[in-house]
Amino acid sequence: MIFRLLLLCLLISGCSQKQVYRPAKLPVEFQAKPVPDLRNIPLPDFADQSVRSDVIMSGDILEVTVTTDLENRPNAVPVRVDDLGIIQVPYIGPVQVGGLRFAEAERAIAAAAVEREVFRHPTVTVVRSQTRTHRVTVVGAVNKPGVYELPASNSSVFAALVAAEGLNSKAGPIVEIRRAAGSDLSTERLPLTASEDFSDGVRPAGWNGSASLRVQQINLISPAGGSPSEYRLSDGDVVNVAEREALPFFVDGLVAKPGAYPMPPDQPIRILDAIALAGGKSNPLANEVWIVRHVPGREEPVLIKVSLRRAKEDSRENLLIAAGDVISVEETPGTFIYNLLKGFVHIGGSVPLN
């Protein structure tokens, strides 16, 4: 009833001063857009170029073996790559290996040994015993929220969402990345509080009750223009997939079940579908339908008039419904007389007209 009053107020305020559109002549900017189902979005588009698996990175643990003519059974020595990409090799000293492939690191260590006159003709072998990983928390509209360890060489938004088994049906286009304080990205600082971030039952891997995070947003529908580094994740980052705003459409008037109905993702709903979802017409003579549509960025609502008979005969008249539309199947003199006669017939005990 409230929707019909809203429509009545709009009509009384001056239909003669407002543009009333027919579906076939509705301007493009006022036409409805289908609600996308983000479960089908190509997630690889958000993957950064992964580092080669044989490239040494900070945090890796390597086993370095140096063989000389004097040693028959050389021992492999474990060393850690520091934040500057340097390892400390026994007897040889510091060697820069970060960013090098294994063969290049072996040559660099051998060259350092000869240059420093430690060994004359050393044979060096380098293997990785442990890869550096990033602990990343994924929450929100994903199938499996949780804390995941990703290889540092392939720590991206894409890898995190794949680890969480993809997006669920409630996923919206906005992905929020909450980066650990001290990140180089120029983003807004927001506090991370337990009440807003533990709703999935997952405590972020890098959570600190007194720390603040830097927040960055990515739009999955229109990612163009972002640099690949925006999709890279660091240790302790939190990826939150926001749920889409589920605005329903409303059906009122001469229908069997007036009310609000959700917009299904990636499934177009047209005027005949909307009337069917509302249980169909409650009066077989009902034909005129008014739609009040609010368009983002426009103050005045858009008024659309639909004929159900035309919609059945011409697909261009079968209007595509938008989220938030108010649909009213209107009373006319014909429907009023029908209901009046129907009431008299029922009182007289005869067979109903419909």
Phi and psi in degrees as a GROMACS rama.xvg file:
@    title "Ramachandran Plot"
@    xaxis  label "Phi"
@    yaxis  label "Psi"
@TYPE xy
-64.7261  -31.4478  ILE-2
-71.1286  -36.6157  PHE-3
-68.6844  -36.1738  ARG-4
-64.8337  -39.6113  LEU-5
-60.6989  -46.5082  LEU-6
-63.3108  -41.5372  LEU-7
-61.66  -40.8446  LEU-8
-63.3691  -39.9736  CYS-9
-64.6163  -40.0652  LEU-10
-70.908  -40.5807  LEU-11
-65.8985  -32.6149  ILE-12
-67.1861  -8.14734  SER-13
127.185  79.823  GLY-14
-63.7103  -29.4051  CYS-15
-66.1115  -22.303  SER-16
-96.3222  -8.06125  GLN-17
-111.587  146.957  LYS-18
-79.5529  125.972  GLN-19
-107.306  126.647  VAL-20
-105.44  149.602  TYR-21
-99.2373  148.341  ARG-22
-54.0019  -41.229  PRO-23
-68.1705  -20.57  ALA-24
-115.766  20.4359  LYS-25
-73.6896  126.375  LEU-26
-58.6302  150.872  PRO-27
-58.0077  -39.0521  VAL-28
-68.4289  -14.4997  GLU-29
-101.787  -3.52259  PHE-30
-77.5661  151.51  GLN-31
-75.2484  148.541  ALA-32
-109.679  133.681  LYS-33
-60.0762  145.827  PRO-34
-77.0193  117.894  VAL-35
-71.8722  144.134  PRO-36
-97.0514  103.587  ASP-37
-74.047  -3.85159  LEU-38
-65.1411  -21.6234  ARG-39
-97.5513  8.02458  ASN-40
-70.3746  140.771  ILE-41
-75.1542  90.7468  PRO-42
-58.5862  -30.7356  LEU-43
-58.3752  -18.9257  PRO-44
-63.6657  -18.6711  ASP-45
-103.229  8.77225  PHE-46
-84.7185  130.11  ALA-47
-75.3657  160.856  ASP-48
-62.8079  116.412  GLN-49
-72.6732  147.091  SER-50
-74.0949  142.837  VAL-51
-57.1973  146.718  ARG-52
-68.3799  -18.8227  SER-53
-100.508  16.82  ASP-54
-95.8767  131.772  VAL-55
-80.8275  133.93  ILE-56
-125.59  158.88  MET-57
-58.0601  137.786  SER-58
95.6818  -16.5438  GLY-59
-67.296  149.39  ASP-60
-108.717  123.407  ILE-61
-111.875  155.268  LEU-62
-112.729  115.951  GLU-63
-108.125  125.755  VAL-64
-118.169  124.829  THR-65
-114.496  116.282  VAL-66
-107.522  131.473  THR-67
-127.544  175.529  THR-68
-66.9539  -17.3917  ASP-69
-90.3944  -11.0774  LEU-70
-118.965  125.937  GLU-71
-89.4914  -30.8765  ASN-72
-128.101  79.6497  ARG-73
-69.5249  148.729  PRO-74
-102.205  140.442  ASN-75
-79.1026  130.037  ALA-76
-108.886  123.898  VAL-77
-77.4851  133.806  PRO-78
-137.41  150.188  VAL-79
-106.745  138.36  ARG-80
-81.4135  120.66  VAL-81
-80.0043  -177.18  ASP-82
-64.9707  -18.9221  ASP-83
-94.5728  1.6458  LEU-84
82.5719  20.6404  GLY-85
-108.195  141.479  ILE-86
-117.241  153.806  ILE-87
-105.816  107.049  GLN-88
-94.7905  125.663  VAL-89
-51.5891  136.424  PRO-90
72.6684  -28.6792  TYR-91
-94.2533  -38.688  ILE-92
100.254  -161.468  GLY-93
-72.4992  138.242  PRO-94
-137.297  133.216  VAL-95
-81.6691  116.786  GLN-96
-128.17  -10.4935  VAL-97
-59.7916  131.254  GLY-98
87.513  -6.12059  GLY-99
-92.4081  153.034  LEU-100
-80.4612  165.404  ARG-101
-57.8015  -44.5572  PHE-102
-63.6803  -38.1317  ALA-103
-68.0647  -38.6069  GLU-104
-64.4825  -39.4559  ALA-105
-61.6973  -41.9008  GLU-106
-68.064  -36.9098  ARG-107
-65.3701  -40.6853  ALA-108
-67.0436  -43.6947  ILE-109
-62.998  -41.6675  ALA-110
-64.3673  -39.022  ALA-111
-65.4476  -38.903  ALA-112
-63.9707  -41.1414  ALA-113
-71.0362  -43.7327  VAL-114
-62.2888  -35.3966  GLU-115
-90.9366  6.79326  ARG-116
58.06  38.1128  GLU-117
-88.8389  -46.8706  VAL-118
-132.629  151.761  PHE-119
-87.7663  -49.5542  ARG-120
-133.46  68.1416  HIS-121
-79.27  149.18  PRO-122
-111.156  121.719  THR-123
-114.448  135.801  VAL-124
-124.122  131.848  THR-125
-125.043  126.684  VAL-126
-132.234  153.845  VAL-127
-93.2218  126.212  ARG-128
-98.7651  -23.4528  SER-129
-151.984  131.342  GLN-130
-93.4688  141.457  THR-131
-68.7161  136.756  ARG-132
-123.832  157.977  THR-133
-112.495  130.938  HIS-134
-89.252  116.108  ARG-135
-122.53  136.295  VAL-136
-101.383  131.775  THR-137
-119.987  122.804  VAL-138
-134.258  174.978  VAL-139
94.3387  -143.924  GLY-140
-84.1419  62.9484  ALA-141
-123.884  163.251  VAL-142
-72.8604  -29.1398  ASN-143
-143.027  81.9308  LYS-144
-61.573  147.851  PRO-145
170.166  -176.535  GLY-146
-103.627  127.629  VAL-147
-126.291  143.443  TYR-148
-98.7702  118.639  GLU-149
-112.418  142.568  LEU-150
-58.1055  136.031  PRO-151
-59.231  -28.6615  ALA-152
-74.4364  -14.8977  SER-153
-138.444  46.126  ASN-154
-99.2372  94.6423  SER-155
-135.878  169.088  SER-156
-57.9613  -42.309  VAL-157
-59.0838  -49.4344  PHE-158
-62.2818  -37.4826  ALA-159
-66.6413  -42.735  ALA-160
-68.877  -36.1301  LEU-161
-66.0491  -40.9848  VAL-162
-61.2294  -33.0176  ALA-163
-86.0532  14.4192  ALA-164
64.017  30.2105  GLU-165
83.7244  -179.859  GLY-166
-82.4394  151.008  LEU-167
-98.8751  -179.225  ASN-168
-67.9005  -15.3967  SER-169
-92.6095  -0.180831  LYS-170
-66.3547  135.288  ALA-171
-99.5817  -179.988  GLY-172
-79.4348  -14.0277  PRO-173
-93.2443  124.696  ILE-174
-113.49  125.768  VAL-175
-104.013  127.252  GLU-176
-107.996  118.734  ILE-177
-102.32  107.402  ARG-178
-95.7727  149.695  ARG-179
-61.2043  144.717  ALA-180
-55.9761  139.666  ALA-181
101.908  -1.38761  GLY-182
-63.8015  150.325  SER-183
-77.3746  -14.904  ASP-184
-68.4661  138.783  LEU-185
-86.2922  92.3154  SER-186
-135.995  170.415  THR-187
-72.2341  141.73  GLU-188
-94.1257  123.918  ARG-189
-132.273  145.77  LEU-190
-73.9559  145.742  PRO-191
-101.608  114.034  LEU-192
-112.982  150.086  THR-193
-61.7956  -36.482  ALA-194
-66.0152  -31.1025  SER-195
-99.0712  -13.1681  GLU-196
-119.383  -3.20844  ASP-197
-107.93  16.9044  PHE-198
-63.6939  -26.259  SER-199
-86.141  0.93857  ASP-200
79.3971  12.5904  GLY-201
-115.547  120.035  VAL-202
-84.3476  123.456  ARG-203
-54.7478  143.273  PRO-204
-61.1341  -36.8294  ALA-205
-103.926  25.3181  GLY-206
-69.334  136.011  TRP-207
-140.474  120.429  ASN-208
-59.6081  -26.0728  GLY-209
-101.858  -1.3546  SER-210
-93.679  158.934  ALA-211
-112.109  156.739  SER-212
-118.762  157.573  LEU-213
-98.6404  131.374  ARG-214
-111.416  132.508  VAL-215
-129.966  144.003  GLN-216
-117.99  142.092  GLN-217
-125.623  135.678  ILE-218
-98.2293  116.225  ASN-219
-69.4045  -24.2108  LEU-220
-81.1904  -38.1684  ILE-221
-129.756  73.9191  SER-222
-81.2872  -3.55815  PRO-223
-58.1932  140.967  ALA-224
97.9327  -15.0624  GLY-225
-81.4311  145.233  GLY-226
-79.5832  151.49  SER-227
-55.9211  -30.1044  PRO-228
-64.8543  -21.2281  SER-229
-66.7218  -21.6067  GLU-230
-96.2504  -2.84145  TYR-231
-79.7582  146.195  ARG-232
-117.784  147.309  LEU-233
-110.381  170.352  SER-234
-62.061  128.761  ASP-235
91.0373  -3.433  GLY-236
-67.1534  151.073  ASP-237
-118.899  126.181  VAL-238
-107.081  119.419  VAL-239
-119.579  115.982  ASN-240
-91.4757  112.81  VAL-241
-73.1605  144.464  ALA-242
-74.3776  144.898  GLU-243
-70.5759  151.25  ARG-244
-74.543  110.582  GLU-245
-90.7278  74.8044  ALA-246
-76.237  130.845  LEU-247
-87.173  176.81  PRO-248
-113.088  160.08  PHE-249
-121.114  135.297  PHE-250
-122.722  129.996  VAL-251
-143.043  174.489  ASP-252
94.9734  -139.512  GLY-253
-83.7767  64.0236  LEU-254
-128.371  160.661  VAL-255
-72.7059  -35.6808  ALA-256
-132.567  76.6637  LYS-257
-65.2367  149.673  PRO-258
156.517  -168.592  GLY-259
-97.5908  140.344  ALA-260
-132.333  134.092  TYR-261
-71.3384  149.019  PRO-262
-86.2072  116.764  MET-263
-72.2043  141.803  PRO-264
-70.423  140.096  PRO-265
57.854  29.3519  ASP-266
-139.827  108.325  GLN-267
-66.17  138.321  PRO-268
-115.655  123.327  ILE-269
-107.464  173.206  ARG-270
-58.8555  -40.5374  ILE-271
-66.7499  -35.0595  LEU-272
-65.2084  -42.4892  ASP-273
-63.0173  -42.4234  ALA-274
-64.7313  -38.451  ILE-275
-65.4736  -40.5854  ALA-276
-62.3864  -30.9005  LEU-277
-85.7826  17.9757  ALA-278
86.7382  6.91704  GLY-279
82.5079  176.106  GLY-280
-70.0863  140.406  LYS-281
-87.9423  -7.68422  SER-282
-135.317  119.789  ASN-283
-63.8562  -18.1363  PRO-284
-89.0286  -5.44966  LEU-285
-64.5487  134.303  ALA-286
-142.082  -37.4897  ASN-287
-83.1906  131.251  GLU-288
-130.16  133.459  VAL-289
-108.822  137.587  TRP-290
-121.563  126.613  ILE-291
-103.226  119.626  VAL-292
-122.131  129.609  ARG-293
-98.54  120.774  HIS-294
-101.96  128.817  VAL-295
-55.7107  134.268  PRO-296
85.9734  1.91636  GLY-297
-122.908  128.232  ARG-298
-73.2075  -45.9367  GLU-299
-79.5094  135.625  GLU-300
-69.8773  155.737  PRO-301
-94.3671  129.787  VAL-302
-103.143  126.844  LEU-303
-126.359  131.956  ILE-304
-111.477  130.055  LYS-305
-125.135  139.577  VAL-306
-102.557  120.991  SER-307
-64.4615  -34.0384  LEU-308
-64.7982  -43.6042  ARG-309
-64.2244  -37.6203  ARG-310
-62.3487  -34.2259  ALA-311
-73.1078  -28.7721  LYS-312
-92.6858  -27.9708  GLU-313
-132.495  117.721  ASP-314
-62.5663  -25.2526  SER-315
-68.6263  -23.0052  ARG-316
-88.3148  -9.69224  GLU-317
-84.3096  82.6324  ASN-318
-57.8939  136.5  LEU-319
-78.1596  126.091  LEU-320
-84.1444  142.501  ILE-321
-109.076  153.854  ALA-322
-59.9335  133.836  ALA-323
92.4598  -6.81271  GLY-324
-61.8952  140.84  ASP-325
-107.958  116.175  VAL-326
-111.081  128.351  ILE-327
-130.675  118.065  SER-328
-83.7196  113.846  VAL-329
-86.214  150.887  GLU-330
-77.1635  137.405  GLU-331
-127.587  168.691  THR-332
-54.7977  -37.9022  PRO-333
-65.0513  -44.9868  GLY-334
-68.2318  -34.4587  THR-335
-64.6547  -46.6561  PHE-336
-64.161  -38.6859  ILE-337
-60.4808  -48.9084  TYR-338
-62.9507  -36.5871  ASN-339
-64.5063  -47.4557  LEU-340
-64.9655  -36.8051  LEU-341
-62.2273  -39.4343  LYS-342
-65.7416  -40.7852  GLY-343
-64.0051  -42.3589  PHE-344
-62.8717  -41.7164  VAL-345
-63.8969  -40.5045  HIS-346
-63.4719  -35.9119  ILE-347
-78.5747  -8.35329  GLY-348
84.0151  11.0371  GLY-349
-82.8187  -179.736  SER-350
-71.9487  135.202  VAL-351
-58.6994  153.283  PRO-352
-68.7126  -26.7423  LEU-353
